[in-house]
Amino acid sequence: MIVSKEMKTAYQDFLEDFGFNLDPTILHYVKLFDGGKQVVFFHHISNSDSNCIEVQLGIRIDAVEDIINQFLPSLGDFSERSTTLIMPIDQINANMQRRYFIKDEKEVPEVLKKIESHLVKDGFRWLDRYSDPIVLEDYFNNNPDQEFITQNFTYRSARAITLCKLYNPDNYKDKKKAYLDKLEEMMVTPFTLASFLNLLNYLENN
């Protein structure tokens, strides 16, 4: 438990220096920008003989999340907490580990130093780059077949087509066909397909 408190205090101080604050509604660190927020997720798992830290970075585009959550199954206030894209740090920099295991207190400073160095060198730049919804739209739609490990295809396709309609409407028709073809190929449930069609109807009539 001592290790857990030390880690939380250390990375909270570090993130606050870069403008991130703890959001009590999601228990992660956020930095607001016009139209959304950047999120740093510190997942900390503690047991009797070791601690594990997993860091992910996220972008929320409010306009996208406000739309898609009208048509996708969600509970309670999920639409206010949902994140458009979440990326494990090892997918931003392959030299980073997805998870860091800490056996005792002495290892904490070294692990946090590695994480902080990565965030300063690559992570915060990644967040700034993909906070631009035009850049984010291209990431989602450059390859409609690309799978995202942090969200299933139902959410991935809904976010992708909404980003396209809002920020790259000239490509909307082609991407619409691509996602409909993919959903048919996957033989999704009638409910899932109906939800996507309702989303398309909304995008095309509002």
N, C-alpha and C positions, 0 to 999 in steps of 0.2 A: 504493500500500500504506500510506503514511503517513496518508492520509485515512481509510482503513478502520480503522486502529488508533485514531485520534483519535475517530472516531464511536463505536466500540464502547465505549471507555472512558467517554466522555461520557454515553451513554444508560444504561450499566450503573450509573454513580454515581447518576443521576437516578432510575432505577427502584428501586434499593436504598433510597433515601430514602422510597419509598412502600410498602416491604415486599415487593418482588419480588426474587427471586433466580434466578440462572442455573441451569436444570436441565440437567445435562450429558447426560441421556438423550435430550432433544429439542432441546437447544441453543437454547432460548428461555427467556423469563423467566416465572416462575410465582409465584403467591401462593395459598397453601392456604386453604380455608375448610371448614367442616364439611360433608363429603359431596362435595367436589370441589376444583377449582382454577380460578383465573383465569390467563389466559395472554396475554402480550404477545409477538407475533411481529415481530421486526425482520428482514426479508429484505434482505440487502445483496448487490448484484451489482457487481462491479468489473471494468473492462476498461481498455484502454490509454489511453483519452481521457476517460472519465467514470465516475462511480459512481452507483448508483441505490439509494434506500431505499424500501421498501414496508412499511407498518405495518398489521398486522391484530390484532384483539383476539379472544380466545376464552374460552369457558366449557366446562369439563368437569364433567358430573354423573356421578360414579363409578357409581352404581347403574344408570344408563342404559347407559353404555359397557360395563360388565361383562356386561349381558344381551345387548345386540345383537350383540356380537362373537362370541358363541357360534353365531350363525346367519348371519353375513355373511362373505364371503371376506376373509381378512386374513393377513398374513405375520408370522411371528415374534412379537415382543412388541408388535405394533401396538395390541392392545386396551389396553395400559397407557399408550400414548401418544396414543390417539385423543381428539379434541375434539368435544364435542357441537355447538357452534355456533362458527363463525369468521366475523368480520365485518370487511371492509375499512373503514378509518377514514373514507373518503369516504361510506360509507353511514350512518355515525353523525352526521357533520356534513358537509353538502354543500359547505361552504366549504373543506374540506380536499382536497388532491390525493391520489389513490390512490398515485402514485409521485412521488418527488422526485429529480431528476437533478442531480448535483453535478459540476461540471467541474474545480474546483480547491479547494484547502484553505480558501481564504478564505470559501467559501460554507457551510462546515460549521456554524459557530455559528448563523447565521440559520435554516438549515433545522431544526436541532435545537430551536431556540427555538420555532419554529412547531409542531413535533410535540409538544413538552413542554407548550406552552400548551393545545393541543387535548386532550391526555390529562388535564390538570388540570381543564379546564373541562367536558369532555363524556365523555372516554373512561373514566376511573375510575368516574364515576357510572354509565355504561352497564354496566360490569362488575359493579358492586355490585347494580344493579337486576336483571340477568339471572342473577345467581348464585342468585336465588330460583327454585327449580325450578317453582313454581306460575306465576310470571311467564313463565318460559321455555316452559312447556307451552302457555300461551296464544299466545305468539309462533309456535310451530310449528303449532298447530292452529286458529288463528283463520281461516286460509284454506288448506285442504289443497292447493289448486291452485298456491299460491305456490312459485316455484322459488327455490332458494338457489344462488348462483353458486359457493359454496365446497364444495358436496357434491352428488353426483348424487341422483336421486330414490329410488334403492334405499336409500341410507343415510338420507336425509331422512325417508322414510316410516317406516322402522324406528324411528328416534329419536322421531318424532312419536307413534306409537302406543304406544311404551313410556312416554314421558312422560305420555301421557293415562291409561294404565292405572295408573300409580303415583301420579299427583298430581291427576287429575280423572276418577276412574273412572265417574262418572255419565254422562259423554259418550263413554265408550269404545265403546259399540255403534254410535253414529252415525258416529264417526270411523273405526271399523273398516270399515264399509261404504264410506265415502268413499274410503279408500285402496285397498281392493280394487277398487272401480270405476275408480279412476285407473290402477292397474296393468294392469287389463284393457284400458282404453282405449289405453294405451301399448304394448300387445302385448309385454310383457316376456317374457324367455325362461322356459321351464318351470322352470329351476333357480332363477331369481330369485323366481318366484311360490312355489315350494316352500319356499324359505328364509323368505319372509314368513309363509306358513301355519304353518311350524314355530315361528316366533317367536310368532304368535298363540296357538298351542296351549300354549306355555310360559307365556305371560302369563296364560292362563285357567285354568291348572292348578297354579300355584305361588304 
